[in-house]
Amino acid sequence: MITQMLYTSLSRHPRGHSSDYDILEHAMQNNRSAGVTGYLLRDTDRFCQLLEGAQGVLDALYDRIHRDPRHHQIVLRMKRTVRERGFLGWSMGYGSLSAEDSAILARSFAGPPKGILLAFNRVSRIASVAG
């Protein structure tokens, strides 16, 4: 079984800042050896990241994410166990969210619990189209 985790955070820098590329580069290097796959989405001021891997590995990674000074207001939106990975082959993908997708995700995160699952599925679709 694989654990999937979705979190959002506010960036301390605007989209396109060199810190975005640093995050992506380190994730691609570290995730491969840790058996973590996922996708990082970015809008003008937020990150939305979906991660998957062994639960203990993701828990440790989430702790490191909380200590990363490049972003703040980190909120775990969803954590679940699934039979197979959704991002097989991606140590970490990266894409920009359109204004429409950002608005849809914001409404989903603010709504009832089933909205989180809808957001999770939308993030998965966005990532699969980008990949």
N, C-alpha and C positions, 0 to 999 in steps of 0.2 A: 504494500500500500504506500501511496505517496501523499504527503501533506502539501496542500496548496494554501497560500497566504496572499491576501491583498491588503495593501495599506496605502494611505495617502499622506502627504506632508506638504508643508509650505517651504519653498526654496528661499534661501537668503540672497539669491542672485537671479537676475532675469534669464529667461530662456536664451540659450546660445552662449552663455558664459562658459569659460573654460572648465569650470567645476563640473558641468554636465558631462563633459568628455572624460574627465578624470574618474568620475563615478562609473561611467560605462566601461572604461578601460580596466579599472580594478575589478569590477564585477565579472567581466569576461575572463580575466586571468584567474581569479580566486574561485569562481563558481564551478568552473570545469573540474578542478581537482576536488571540490567538495561535493560534486554530484548535484549541484543546484542548476535549475533551468528557470527561465522566466522572461519577463518583458517589462521595460521601463517606459512609461508614457509621460509626456511633459506638455503642460500648457504654459501660459505666460508666467504663472507664479507658483504652480504646484507640480508635484510628482504623483504619479499613480503607478504603483509597482505590483506586479503579480510574480510571486516566487513559488517554486515547487521543489521538493526534495524530501529527505528524511526529516522527521519532526525535530529531533535533537539538533540537527544541523541548522534548520530554519530558526529554531528558538535562539541559538547562539548568534546567528546572523542578524536577527531582529534586535537583539541586545546591542550589537555593534552599530546598527542603523540608528538606534536611539542616541548613541554617543557621537554621531557624525555631525560636526558643526555646520555643514553645508545646508542643512535643512532643519526644520523644527515643526512643532505641532503635528507630530506623527500619530496617526490614528490607525489602529488595526481594524479594518472593515470586515474581513471575513477570514476564517481559517477552517479548512475542511480536509477530510481524507478522501482520496479517490483511488481507483484501481490503476489508472495509467496517467502518464504525463500529458499535458496539453501542449507543451513547448519542447518536445523531444528535438534535440539538435541545437537548441539555442542555449548557450551559456548565459547570454543576456542580449535580448533584442532591444531596440530603442526606436521610439517614434514620437512625433508631435501630435497632440490632440487638436482637432479643429475646434473652433468656438462652439459649434453645435454639439460635438461629442462632450466637450467640457461641461456644457449646460445640462445635458442629459445625465451625465455622471453625478453632477452636483445635486440634481433633483433626486436621483436614485439614492444617494448617500443620506439625504435629509429625510427620506420617506420611511415607510414601514420596513421591517426586516426583509421582506421578500424583495424590496428594492435593491438590497445589497447583492442578492443573487442575480438580478437583472443587470446590475452594474458589472459584476464579475463576468457574466456572459458577454456583455458588450465589449469589455476590455479584451477578452479572448478573441472576439471577432475582429476588432480593430488590429490586434497584433497579427492575426492570421492573414489578413489582407495586406498588411505592411510587409510581412515576411514573404 
